[in-house]
């Protein structure tokens, strides 16, 4: 479904015309909104990737397309970003020139424990094609590896979910999530379907590859009855909540606050007694004009209600999705400029200060979407965001999430974090510690160690068998067969001279 007007359609062209880079080099749209034009830095990155592909591809006997589909092509893309943004990613020219070196690196990291704290697919009867806008935007702005021919609603359904999460990436465990909408037709997955998928995947893999959320809807009719049913019958691994009510509608009818004692504290009491003590809460991701376009409800997306709830319920874990980053679908260069001037990141810095200012240890920042929208468009900002969370909350209170499948396979995000380092000038100015190598203590904690602790996963008992489970066997055969690469889909802004 395309929501662009005829005038807006005149300003775009097919995303299939976008340069097919291993990492995103321009914004894309699914037809729900006009994509941002490619930034000057993104143009520089794209040009440099092409140059490196021609240089190193020729030496390996590959054309540009073949080279960019290889592991060397991925390394070349990070080299190009370093050329434009400065030394942000740990990568060497040797990796772009030597396939054996890049494959050896990939093999050495293939068993890294990665727990994706935020993943999605939609149920078989889901018909709301407007959701494709997320993927189109990602393809145009962040991940041009997405394929228009695949970016139908099928792309966001179960079969492709398993393929992209478990076979096209190094993810070991995925937490399947959902979202509430005022219109029931927009629910991505019913709560029972989430847990049914969890049981199906774990039975097939013969190991604990997936966990599941139960979405709660405070204020809606019968919501506490659903909490009781979840505890008695469904047995989810955690709760998922949206204080904004409906995340896609400014006319949402059911916004609420985490610290509303009359509304939510009875739920927290039941969560405590049931032992289901992880509460994921969607926060942030508001448009630039949020005070006007979301008037009367935007405050429910801010961190204002987190500290009191966390202090009143110290044995519950409040995992704040998207790290409460305010901007969404905006040029992250603007966020970086503000940070470099003030040291502040809108709403996220406020979240990061909560543990120290309020003496709580049960608040966590999750990286879904925030990392995706900045890792390749403005890696210095991605580094600043991570530095802010780690300094304020501790490396043991930041958890990995990709928000896939909205943005394709999570592997490009995984590789970006593995290679990312906080630039020395940012470290010195803001007192940030370095992130370290691909499998450093900090990155291993963020990728999976912290979530393993939150969900009581015994990495020896639960994780070690995954090296030999059915999914590991399928993934090995899948990679030998070449896997499936995605291509861009949707719309991009028309090229200008």
C-alpha positions as CSV (number, residue, x, y, z in Angstrom):
1,X,0.0,0.0,0.0
2,X,1.4,3.4,-1.0
3,X,0.3,6.5,1.0
4,X,2.3,9.1,-1.0
5,X,0.4,11.7,-3.0
6,X,1.0,12.1,-6.8
7,X,3.2,15.1,-6.0
8,X,5.2,13.1,-3.5
9,X,5.6,10.2,-5.9
10,X,7.1,12.6,-8.4
11,X,9.9,13.2,-6.0
12,X,10.9,9.5,-5.5
13,X,12.1,6.6,-7.6
14,X,12.3,2.8,-7.0
15,X,14.7,1.7,-4.3
16,X,15.8,-0.9,-6.8
17,X,17.8,1.9,-8.3
18,X,19.7,2.4,-5.1
19,X,23.3,1.4,-4.8
20,X,23.3,-2.2,-3.4
21,X,25.8,-1.7,-0.6
22,X,26.6,-4.2,2.3
23,X,25.7,-1.4,4.7
24,X,23.0,1.4,4.2
25,X,24.1,4.4,2.3
26,X,20.8,6.3,1.9
27,X,17.3,6.6,3.4
28,X,14.5,4.6,2.0
29,X,10.7,4.6,2.3
30,X,8.0,1.9,2.1
31,X,5.4,4.3,0.6
32,X,4.1,5.6,3.9
33,X,6.3,8.7,4.0
34,X,8.8,10.5,1.8
35,X,12.4,9.4,2.3
36,X,15.0,11.9,3.4
37,X,17.4,12.9,0.6
38,X,20.8,11.2,0.7
39,X,23.1,13.3,2.9
40,X,26.4,14.6,1.8
41,X,28.3,12.2,4.0
42,X,26.2,9.2,2.7
43,X,27.1,10.2,-0.9
44,X,30.8,10.3,0.1
45,X,30.5,6.9,1.7
46,X,28.8,5.5,-1.4
47,X,31.4,6.9,-3.7
48,X,34.2,5.5,-1.6
49,X,32.6,2.0,-1.4
50,X,32.4,1.9,-5.2
51,X,36.1,2.9,-5.5
52,X,37.2,0.3,-3.0
53,X,35.0,-2.3,-4.6
54,X,36.6,-1.7,-8.0
55,X,40.1,-1.7,-6.6
56,X,39.9,-4.8,-4.4
57,X,37.3,-6.6,-6.6
58,X,39.6,-6.5,-9.6
59,X,42.5,-8.0,-7.6
60,X,40.2,-10.9,-6.6
61,X,38.8,-11.4,-10.1
62,X,35.3,-10.1,-9.1
63,X,33.1,-7.5,-10.5
64,X,31.7,-4.8,-8.2
65,X,28.5,-6.6,-7.4
66,X,30.2,-9.9,-6.7
67,X,32.7,-8.1,-4.4
68,X,30.1,-6.3,-2.4
69,X,28.3,-9.5,-1.8
70,X,31.4,-11.0,-0.2
71,X,32.8,-10.7,3.3
72,X,35.6,-8.5,1.8
73,X,32.9,-6.2,0.5
74,X,31.5,-5.8,4.0
75,X,35.0,-4.9,5.3
76,X,35.4,-2.4,2.4
77,X,32.2,-0.7,3.4
78,X,33.4,-0.1,6.9
79,X,36.7,1.2,5.5
80,X,34.7,3.7,3.4
81,X,32.8,4.9,6.5
82,X,36.1,5.4,8.3
83,X,37.3,7.5,5.4
84,X,34.3,9.7,5.8
85,X,33.5,9.7,9.5
86,X,36.9,9.1,10.9
87,X,38.3,6.0,12.7
88,X,35.0,4.7,14.2
89,X,35.1,1.1,13.0
90,X,37.9,-1.4,13.7
91,X,38.7,-2.7,10.2
92,X,41.9,-3.1,8.1
93,X,42.6,-2.9,4.4
94,X,43.8,-6.5,4.6
95,X,40.3,-7.6,5.3
96,X,39.0,-6.0,2.1
97,X,41.8,-7.7,0.1
98,X,41.9,-11.2,1.6
99,X,38.8,-13.4,1.7
100,X,40.5,-16.0,3.9
101,X,41.2,-13.3,6.5
102,X,37.6,-12.1,6.6
103,X,36.2,-15.6,6.7
104,X,38.6,-16.5,9.5
105,X,37.3,-13.5,11.4
106,X,33.7,-14.5,10.8
107,X,34.4,-18.0,11.9
108,X,36.1,-16.9,15.1
109,X,33.0,-14.8,16.0
110,X,30.3,-17.2,14.9
111,X,29.9,-18.7,18.4
112,X,29.6,-15.3,20.1
113,X,26.5,-15.4,22.3
114,X,24.1,-12.9,20.9
115,X,20.7,-12.5,22.5
116,X,18.4,-10.2,20.5
117,X,16.1,-8.6,23.0
118,X,13.6,-7.3,20.4
119,X,12.4,-9.2,17.3
120,X,9.1,-9.2,15.4
121,X,7.1,-11.0,12.8
122,X,3.4,-10.7,11.9
123,X,0.7,-13.4,12.0
124,X,-0.4,-15.1,8.8
125,X,-3.7,-13.2,8.4
126,X,-2.1,-9.7,9.0
127,X,-3.1,-7.5,6.2
128,X,-1.9,-4.0,7.2
129,X,0.5,-3.2,4.4
130,X,1.3,0.2,6.0
131,X,3.7,-1.6,8.3
132,X,6.0,-2.1,5.3
133,X,7.0,1.6,5.7
134,X,9.4,0.6,8.4
135,X,11.2,-1.8,6.1
136,X,11.2,0.6,3.2
137,X,12.6,3.4,5.3
138,X,15.3,1.0,6.6
139,X,16.2,-0.1,3.1
140,X,16.5,3.5,1.9
141,X,18.3,4.9,4.9
142,X,20.0,2.1,6.8
143,X,20.0,-1.3,5.1
144,X,19.9,-1.2,1.3
145,X,20.4,-5.0,1.3
146,X,16.6,-5.3,1.7
147,X,14.9,-6.6,-1.5
148,X,11.8,-5.0,-2.9
149,X,10.7,-8.3,-4.4
150,X,10.8,-9.8,-0.9
151,X,9.5,-6.8,1.1
152,X,5.9,-7.9,1.0
153,X,4.0,-8.9,4.1
154,X,5.5,-12.3,3.6
155,X,8.9,-10.8,4.4
156,X,7.6,-10.1,7.9
157,X,6.0,-13.5,8.5
158,X,7.3,-16.6,10.4
159,X,9.2,-18.5,7.7
160,X,11.3,-15.5,6.7
161,X,11.7,-14.5,10.4
162,X,13.4,-17.8,11.2
163,X,15.6,-17.5,8.1
164,X,16.7,-14.0,8.7
165,X,17.2,-14.2,12.5
166,X,18.7,-17.6,12.9
167,X,20.3,-18.5,9.6
168,X,21.3,-15.1,8.1
169,X,22.8,-13.8,11.3
170,X,24.8,-14.9,14.3
171,X,21.9,-14.4,16.7
172,X,21.7,-17.3,19.1
173,X,18.6,-16.4,21.1
174,X,15.7,-14.1,20.1
175,X,13.0,-12.6,22.3
176,X,9.8,-12.4,20.2
177,X,7.8,-9.3,20.9
178,X,4.5,-7.7,19.9
179,X,2.8,-4.4,20.0
180,X,-0.7,-3.1,21.0
181,X,-2.9,-0.9,18.8
182,X,-6.2,0.7,19.4
183,X,-7.4,-1.0,16.2
184,X,-7.2,-4.8,16.9
185,X,-6.6,-5.4,13.1
186,X,-3.1,-3.9,13.6
187,X,-2.0,-6.3,16.3
188,X,1.2,-7.9,14.9
189,X,0.8,-11.1,16.9
190,X,-1.8,-12.2,19.5
191,X,-0.1,-13.0,22.8
192,X,-1.0,-16.7,22.5
193,X,0.6,-16.8,19.0
194,X,3.8,-15.4,20.4
195,X,4.2,-18.2,22.9
196,X,3.1,-20.8,20.3
197,X,5.9,-19.6,18.0
198,X,8.3,-19.9,20.9
199,X,7.3,-23.4,21.6
200,X,7.5,-24.4,18.0
201,X,11.0,-22.9,17.4
202,X,12.4,-24.4,20.6
203,X,10.9,-27.8,19.8
204,X,12.3,-27.8,16.3
205,X,15.7,-26.6,17.3
206,X,15.8,-28.9,20.3
207,X,17.2,-26.1,22.4
208,X,16.0,-22.8,23.9
209,X,16.5,-20.5,20.9
210,X,13.5,-18.3,21.5
211,X,11.7,-16.5,24.4
212,X,8.4,-14.6,24.3
213,X,6.7,-11.5,25.5
214,X,3.1,-11.0,26.7
215,X,1.8,-7.5,25.7
216,X,-0.2,-5.7,28.4
217,X,-2.6,-2.9,27.7
218,X,-3.2,-0.9,30.9
219,X,-6.5,1.0,30.9
220,X,-8.2,-1.1,28.3
221,X,-11.2,-3.3,29.2
222,X,-10.3,-6.6,30.7
223,X,-6.5,-6.0,30.8
224,X,-6.0,-7.2,34.3
225,X,-7.9,-10.4,33.4
226,X,-5.4,-10.9,30.6
227,X,-2.6,-10.5,33.1
228,X,-4.1,-13.2,35.3
229,X,-4.5,-15.5,32.2
230,X,-0.9,-14.9,31.2
231,X,0.3,-16.0,34.6
232,X,-2.0,-19.0,34.9
233,X,-2.0,-20.3,31.3
234,X,0.4,-18.6,28.9
235,X,3.5,-18.5,31.0
236,X,5.5,-15.8,29.0
237,X,9.1,-15.0,29.7
238,X,8.5,-11.3,30.1
239,X,6.0,-8.4,29.8
240,X,5.9,-5.9,27.0
241,X,4.3,-2.5,27.4
242,X,3.7,0.7,25.5
243,X,3.0,3.7,27.7
244,X,2.0,5.6,24.6
245,X,-0.9,3.2,24.0
246,X,-0.9,3.0,20.2
247,X,2.6,3.7,18.9
248,X,1.4,4.7,15.4
249,X,-1.5,7.0,16.2
250,X,-1.4,10.4,17.8
251,X,-5.1,9.9,18.6
252,X,-4.3,7.0,20.9
253,X,-7.0,6.4,23.5
254,X,-5.0,4.6,26.2
255,X,-1.8,6.3,27.2
256,X,-0.6,5.6,30.7
257,X,2.4,6.1,33.0
258,X,4.6,3.5,34.6
259,X,4.3,5.1,38.0
260,X,0.5,5.4,38.0
261,X,-0.1,3.7,41.4
262,X,-3.9,3.2,40.9
263,X,-3.5,1.7,37.4
264,X,-0.2,-0.3,37.3
265,X,0.8,-1.3,40.8
266,X,-1.6,-4.2,41.0
267,X,0.0,-5.6,37.8
268,X,3.5,-5.2,39.3
269,X,2.4,-7.0,42.4
270,X,1.1,-9.9,40.3
271,X,4.3,-9.9,38.2
272,X,6.4,-10.1,41.4
273,X,4.5,-13.1,42.8
274,X,4.5,-14.9,39.4
275,X,8.3,-14.5,39.0
276,X,7.9,-12.8,35.6
277,X,9.8,-9.8,36.6
278,X,11.2,-8.3,33.4
279,X,9.1,-5.4,32.0
280,X,10.0,-4.1,28.6
281,X,8.7,-0.7,27.9
282,X,8.6,1.1,24.6
283,X,9.8,4.7,25.0
284,X,10.9,7.5,22.7
285,X,10.8,7.5,18.9
286,X,8.8,10.7,18.4
287,X,8.9,13.0,15.3
288,X,10.7,16.4,15.4
289,X,7.3,18.2,15.7
290,X,6.1,15.9,18.5
291,X,4.8,18.8,20.7
292,X,2.3,19.7,18.0
293,X,1.7,16.4,16.1
294,X,1.4,14.3,19.3
295,X,0.0,17.1,21.5
296,X,-1.4,15.8,24.8
297,X,0.2,12.4,24.6
298,X,3.9,12.8,23.8
299,X,4.9,13.1,27.5
300,X,4.0,9.4,27.9
301,X,7.0,8.5,25.7
302,X,9.5,10.4,27.9
303,X,11.5,8.9,30.9
304,X,9.6,11.0,33.4
305,X,7.7,8.0,35.0
306,X,10.6,5.5,35.1
307,X,12.5,6.5,38.3
308,X,9.5,6.3,40.7
309,X,8.3,3.0,39.4
310,X,11.8,1.5,39.5
311,X,12.3,2.8,43.1
312,X,8.9,1.5,44.3
313,X,9.5,-1.9,42.7
314,X,13.3,-2.6,43.1
315,X,12.8,-6.4,42.3
316,X,11.3,-5.7,38.9
317,X,13.5,-5.0,35.9
318,X,12.4,-2.1,33.7
319,X,14.0,-2.6,30.3
320,X,13.5,0.7,28.3
321,X,13.2,-0.1,24.6
322,X,15.0,2.1,22.1
323,X,16.9,3.7,25.0
324,X,14.1,6.3,25.1
325,X,15.8,8.1,22.2
326,X,13.4,10.9,21.1
327,X,14.3,11.4,17.4
328,X,12.9,8.9,14.8
329,X,13.4,8.9,11.1
330,X,15.6,12.0,11.2
331,X,19.1,12.7,10.1
332,X,21.3,11.5,13.1
333,X,23.8,14.1,12.1
334,X,21.6,16.7,13.8
335,X,21.5,14.6,17.0
336,X,25.3,14.4,16.8
337,X,25.7,18.2,16.4
338,X,23.6,18.7,19.5
339,X,25.6,16.1,21.5
340,X,28.9,17.6,20.5
341,X,27.7,21.1,21.6
342,X,25.9,20.2,24.8
343,X,26.8,16.6,25.7
344,X,23.2,15.8,25.8
345,X,21.0,13.3,23.8
346,X,17.3,14.1,23.9
347,X,15.5,11.9,26.4
348,X,18.3,9.2,26.3
349,X,20.6,11.2,28.5
350,X,17.8,11.7,31.0
351,X,17.3,7.9,31.0
352,X,21.0,7.3,31.5
353,X,21.1,9.6,34.6
354,X,18.3,7.8,36.4
355,X,20.4,5.1,38.2
356,X,22.8,7.7,39.7
357,X,20.3,10.4,40.4
358,X,17.7,8.1,42.0
359,X,19.8,5.2,43.4
360,X,18.2,2.4,41.4
361,X,19.8,-0.6,39.8
362,X,16.9,-2.1,37.9
363,X,16.7,0.2,34.9
364,X,18.1,-0.9,31.6
365,X,18.6,0.7,28.1
366,X,17.8,-1.4,25.0
367,X,19.3,-0.5,21.6
368,X,16.6,-1.6,19.2
369,X,16.0,0.9,16.3
370,X,18.3,3.5,18.0
371,X,21.4,1.6,16.9
372,X,19.9,0.7,13.5
373,X,19.1,4.3,12.6
374,X,22.6,5.7,13.5
375,X,25.2,2.9,13.1
376,X,25.8,3.6,9.5
377,X,24.2,7.0,9.0
378,X,26.2,8.6,11.8
379,X,28.5,6.2,13.6
380,X,29.9,8.9,15.8
381,X,26.5,9.4,17.2
382,X,26.0,5.7,17.7
383,X,29.2,5.7,19.6
384,X,28.1,8.7,21.6
385,X,24.8,7.0,22.5
386,X,26.6,3.9,23.7
387,X,29.1,5.9,25.7
388,X,26.2,7.9,27.3
389,X,24.4,4.7,28.4
390,X,27.5,2.9,29.6
391,X,28.8,5.8,31.6
392,X,25.4,6.5,33.3
393,X,24.0,3.0,33.7
394,X,27.0,0.7,33.4
395,X,27.9,-1.7,30.7
396,X,26.0,-4.4,32.6
397,X,22.7,-2.4,32.1
398,X,22.7,-2.0,28.3
399,X,21.1,-4.8,26.2
400,X,21.2,-5.7,22.6
401,X,18.1,-5.5,20.4
402,X,17.8,-5.1,16.6
403,X,14.1,-4.6,16.1
404,X,14.3,-7.0,13.3
405,X,12.6,-8.0,11.0
406,X,11.6,-4.4,10.4
407,X,15.1,-3.6,9.2
408,X,16.0,-6.9,7.5
409,X,18.4,-9.5,8.9
410,X,20.2,-8.2,12.0
411,X,23.6,-9.3,10.8
412,X,24.6,-5.8,9.5
413,X,23.8,-4.3,12.9
414,X,25.7,-7.1,14.7
415,X,28.8,-6.5,12.5
416,X,28.5,-2.7,13.0
417,X,28.6,-3.1,16.8
418,X,31.4,-5.6,16.7
419,X,33.6,-3.1,14.8
420,X,32.4,0.1,16.5
421,X,34.7,2.1,18.8
422,X,34.1,5.4,20.5
423,X,36.5,7.9,18.9
424,X,39.2,9.1,21.2
425,X,38.2,12.7,21.1
426,X,34.7,11.8,22.4
427,X,36.2,9.5,25.0
428,X,38.4,12.3,26.4
429,X,35.8,15.0,26.3
430,X,33.0,13.0,27.9
431,X,34.9,10.6,30.1
432,X,33.8,7.5,28.1
433,X,35.6,4.2,28.3
434,X,36.5,2.4,25.0
435,X,34.2,-0.4,23.8
436,X,37.0,-2.7,22.9
437,X,37.3,-5.4,20.2
438,X,34.5,-7.4,18.6
439,X,34.3,-9.8,21.6
440,X,35.5,-7.5,24.4
441,X,34.0,-7.8,27.9
442,X,31.8,-4.7,27.2
443,X,30.4,-5.9,23.8
444,X,29.9,-9.5,25.1
445,X,27.9,-8.1,28.0
446,X,25.7,-6.0,25.7
447,X,25.3,-8.6,23.0
448,X,24.1,-11.3,25.4
449,X,25.6,-11.5,28.8
450,X,23.3,-9.0,30.4
451,X,20.1,-10.5,28.9
452,X,21.3,-14.0,29.9
453,X,21.4,-12.7,33.5
454,X,18.0,-11.0,33.3
455,X,16.4,-14.1,31.9
456,X,18.3,-16.6,34.1
457,X,19.9,-18.4,31.2
458,X,22.7,-20.7,32.2
459,X,25.2,-20.2,29.3
460,X,26.8,-23.5,29.9
461,X,23.6,-25.5,30.2
462,X,21.4,-23.6,27.8
463,X,23.9,-22.1,25.3
464,X,26.6,-24.8,24.8
465,X,24.1,-27.3,23.2
466,X,23.2,-24.7,20.6
467,X,26.5,-25.4,18.9
468,X,25.2,-28.8,18.0
469,X,21.4,-28.3,17.9
470,X,19.2,-28.6,14.8
471,X,19.4,-24.9,13.9
472,X,23.2,-25.0,14.0
473,X,23.2,-27.8,11.6
474,X,20.7,-26.1,9.3
475,X,22.7,-22.8,9.4
476,X,25.9,-24.6,8.4
477,X,24.2,-26.1,5.4
478,X,22.5,-22.8,4.6
479,X,25.7,-20.9,4.5
480,X,27.4,-23.5,2.3
481,X,24.5,-23.0,-0.1
482,X,25.2,-19.3,-0.2
483,X,22.3,-18.1,2.0
484,X,19.9,-15.5,0.6
485,X,20.8,-11.8,0.3
486,X,18.2,-9.1,0.3
487,X,17.9,-6.2,-2.1
488,X,16.5,-2.7,-1.7
489,X,12.7,-2.2,-1.9
490,X,10.4,0.7,-1.7
491,X,11.3,4.3,-2.7
492,X,14.3,6.6,-2.6
493,X,14.5,10.3,-3.1
494,X,15.3,11.1,-6.7
495,X,19.0,11.7,-7.4
496,X,20.1,15.2,-7.8
497,X,23.2,16.4,-9.7
